[in-house]
Amino acid sequence: MAIESAALRYFRVVTECGSIKQAAAALRIAPSAISRQVQGLEDELSVKLFKRGARGMSLTDVGHMLYRYAVENRQQLDSLRSGVGEFASLRRGHVKIATVEGLLVRFLSDFVVDLSRDHPGISISMTAVGSRDVADMVGQNDVDLGLVFGRAPRRDLIELAHMRQSLCLIVSPRHRLASRRSCSVRELAGLRVVVPDSSFGIRQEIDKACARARVPLEVHHETNSLAFAQAVVASSHLGTFLPRSTALPLIQAGALVAVPLRDKRLEATQTTLVQSSVARASPAAKLVADLVVARMEADGRAEA
């Protein structure tokens, strides 16, 4: 069903084409059908809309008034269709997210489950890489959104939200430091550890903290998998460094212990949601971004 009436549409096209014959060719309908509709408008308004002459048809003063109305009406309808299209696309679409691994287990898995329930038409592609690669993927428009550990490392990214992710020492319950209520960086001297590789923001922050305190760590293993690091720590006397929320499933299962680190910088570490400053986000990506921001703010309040 057309929202714009046939009579108003035919009148507008006749005005723009200059004659009923040319309007009929543009609309691919019989000239008589257009004549009837235009005549019906003139009868309804009790005025003449066109001056008919040898060179075609020109608008009367009242015709000019009606033409301005017809154009404004068409513009409003186009805006309405665009708005309806964007509203519909909020309920369906595909959104690509790159993230640091630490947010997969609880934060993002819970988010995707809730998104599937509330917005079943939106699908997600989730890629886990280090913070630098997350930033590059967002900057190169390979993904719509990114979650990095720390602040955005590129100037062409916009920071949409932050969530506190304090770093802890993660050890097994049998480790000599497992019973500590907290631990300073200096007390980590000589600690045997399995750590994320240098592409991880976690590793970068730990290296900076240890360098400031002039504390050497004994790195036994290096990995690009936080799940692997946790598995090794749970079965050995090595330690690692993660936000407590990342290791929460194994902590709740009694396989790991999180010991808070007394260091202002490590206590203030955070995860940041970023998007490109130049790429235009789809309506579905905007919706997902808003929902992630709300989830991050809620989690931040809960931790505080």
ChimeraX attribute file (.defattr): number of C-alpha atoms within 10 A of each C-alpha:
attribute: neighborCount
match mode: 1-to-1
recipient: residues
	/A:1	4
	/A:2	5
	/A:3	8
	/A:4	12
	/A:5	11
	/A:6	13
	/A:7	17
	/A:8	20
	/A:9	20
	/A:10	21
	/A:11	25
	/A:12	22
	/A:13	20
	/A:14	24
	/A:15	20
	/A:16	13
	/A:17	17
	/A:18	16
	/A:19	17
	/A:20	23
	/A:21	18
	/A:22	15
	/A:23	22
	/A:24	20
	/A:25	12
	/A:26	12
	/A:27	15
	/A:28	9
	/A:29	12
	/A:30	13
	/A:31	16
	/A:32	12
	/A:33	13
	/A:34	23
	/A:35	17
	/A:36	13
	/A:37	18
	/A:38	24
	/A:39	16
	/A:40	13
	/A:41	16
	/A:42	15
	/A:43	11
	/A:44	9
	/A:45	11
	/A:46	9
	/A:47	13
	/A:48	17
	/A:49	24
	/A:50	20
	/A:51	12
	/A:52	13
	/A:53	8
	/A:54	5
	/A:55	8
	/A:56	13
	/A:57	17
	/A:58	18
	/A:59	17
	/A:60	15
	/A:61	13
	/A:62	13
	/A:63	20
	/A:64	15
	/A:65	12
	/A:66	17
	/A:67	21
	/A:68	12
	/A:69	14
	/A:70	19
	/A:71	14
	/A:72	12
	/A:73	16
	/A:74	17
	/A:75	12
	/A:76	12
	/A:77	14
	/A:78	12
	/A:79	12
	/A:80	12
	/A:81	12
	/A:82	12
	/A:83	12
	/A:84	12
	/A:85	12
	/A:86	15
	/A:87	13
	/A:88	14
	/A:89	18
	/A:90	19
	/A:91	15
	/A:92	16
	/A:93	17
	/A:94	14
	/A:95	22
	/A:96	17
	/A:97	22
	/A:98	27
	/A:99	26
	/A:100	23
	/A:101	22
	/A:102	26
	/A:103	19
	/A:104	17
	/A:105	15
	/A:106	14
	/A:107	16
	/A:108	17
	/A:109	13
	/A:110	12
	/A:111	16
	/A:112	19
	/A:113	12
	/A:114	12
	/A:115	18
	/A:116	13
	/A:117	10
	/A:118	11
	/A:119	18
	/A:120	13
	/A:121	16
	/A:122	20
	/A:123	16
	/A:124	15
	/A:125	11
	/A:126	18
	/A:127	16
	/A:128	18
	/A:129	21
	/A:130	24
	/A:131	28
	/A:132	18
	/A:133	18
	/A:134	27
	/A:135	28
	/A:136	18
	/A:137	22
	/A:138	25
	/A:139	24
	/A:140	12
	/A:141	16
	/A:142	13
	/A:143	22
	/A:144	27
	/A:145	29
	/A:146	30
	/A:147	29
	/A:148	29
	/A:149	29
	/A:150	22
	/A:151	17
	/A:152	22
	/A:153	14
	/A:154	14
	/A:155	11
	/A:156	17
	/A:157	21
	/A:158	16
	/A:159	18
	/A:160	15
	/A:161	18
	/A:162	21
	/A:163	22
	/A:164	21
	/A:165	24
	/A:166	21
	/A:167	27
	/A:168	23
	/A:169	23
	/A:170	28
	/A:171	28
	/A:172	26
	/A:173	19
	/A:174	15
	/A:175	17
	/A:176	10
	/A:177	21
	/A:178	18
	/A:179	12
	/A:180	11
	/A:181	10
	/A:182	14
	/A:183	16
	/A:184	14
	/A:185	20
	/A:186	16
	/A:187	11
	/A:188	20
	/A:189	15
	/A:190	12
	/A:191	17
	/A:192	17
	/A:193	24
	/A:194	23
	/A:195	26
	/A:196	23
	/A:197	17
	/A:198	17
	/A:199	15
	/A:200	24
	/A:201	22
	/A:202	25
	/A:203	18
	/A:204	15
	/A:205	18
	/A:206	19
	/A:207	16
	/A:208	13
	/A:209	18
	/A:210	16
	/A:211	12
	/A:212	11
	/A:213	14
	/A:214	12
	/A:215	16
	/A:216	16
	/A:217	16
	/A:218	13
	/A:219	15
	/A:220	12
	/A:221	15
	/A:222	15
	/A:223	14
	/A:224	16
	/A:225	17
	/A:226	22
	/A:227	15
	/A:228	15
	/A:229	23
	/A:230	26
	/A:231	14
	/A:232	19
	/A:233	23
	/A:234	23
	/A:235	14
	/A:236	13
	/A:237	17
	/A:238	23
	/A:239	27
	/A:240	24
	/A:241	25
	/A:242	23
	/A:243	23
	/A:244	20
	/A:245	18
	/A:246	21
	/A:247	23
	/A:248	17
	/A:249	14
	/A:250	15
	/A:251	19
	/A:252	10
	/A:253	9
	/A:254	12
	/A:255	19
	/A:256	25
	/A:257	28
	/A:258	27
	/A:259	21
	/A:260	21
	/A:261	21
	/A:262	15
	/A:263	15
	/A:264	10
	/A:265	14
	/A:266	21
	/A:267	16
	/A:268	13
	/A:269	21
	/A:270	20
	/A:271	24
	/A:272	24
	/A:273	25
	/A:274	27
	/A:275	27
	/A:276	23
	/A:277	14
	/A:278	11
	/A:279	13
	/A:280	12
	/A:281	16
	/A:282	16
	/A:283	19
	/A:284	24
	/A:285	24
	/A:286	16
	/A:287	18
	/A:288	23
	/A:289	23
	/A:290	14
	/A:291	14
	/A:292	21
	/A:293	18
	/A:294	13
	/A:295	18
	/A:296	20
	/A:297	16
	/A:298	13
	/A:299	14
	/A:300	15
	/A:301	11
	/A:302	8
	/A:303	11
	/A:304	7
